[in-house]
Amino acid sequence: MGLSTAMGSALWSGRALAATPKKGGHMVSGLNDANTGDSLDCGLFNATYMICVSRAFRDSLVNVGQDNSMEPALAESWEASPDAKVWRFNIRQGVEFHNGKSLTTDDVVASINKHRGEDTTSYAKGVFS
């Protein structure tokens, strides 16, 4: 018992206790749920794995901040009608796709419509109903 206590406390001394966040380096993350049926089609995402992977090459209108508040992403600002049935998003200018095409409001509408169409397979359909 004495040796394990001494060894345990030694593990938490020095650098481990003094560790503070610093800029740079590499972050390695492990994810599960990947399978051979995964697709880059966002309408088919049904697990955390593909949602996390897609964040490397897709963006959203807004992000959730560390304090759970909404923060701008592709939308610079937004406002809701008094009954919250209509939302207006002001899209950030200067955003380009990988092929150099500029992001337009038509692109945003097409992305939302992909999830709410009659024949959609999207698991997010209920959010847009």
KACOR-V213294 format. One line per field, one symbol per residue. phi: phi as a letter, one per 40 degrees, with the letter a starting at -180 (. if undefined). A space follows every 10 residues. Layout:
# KACOR-V213294
phi = ???
This chain:
# KACOR-V213294
phi = .ccccccccc cbcgcccccb cacggbbbbb bbgcacccbc cccbcbaddc ccccccbbbb cbbccccgcc bcbcccaaab cdcgcbbbbc cccgcbcdcg cccbcccccc cccdcbcdbc bcccdccbc
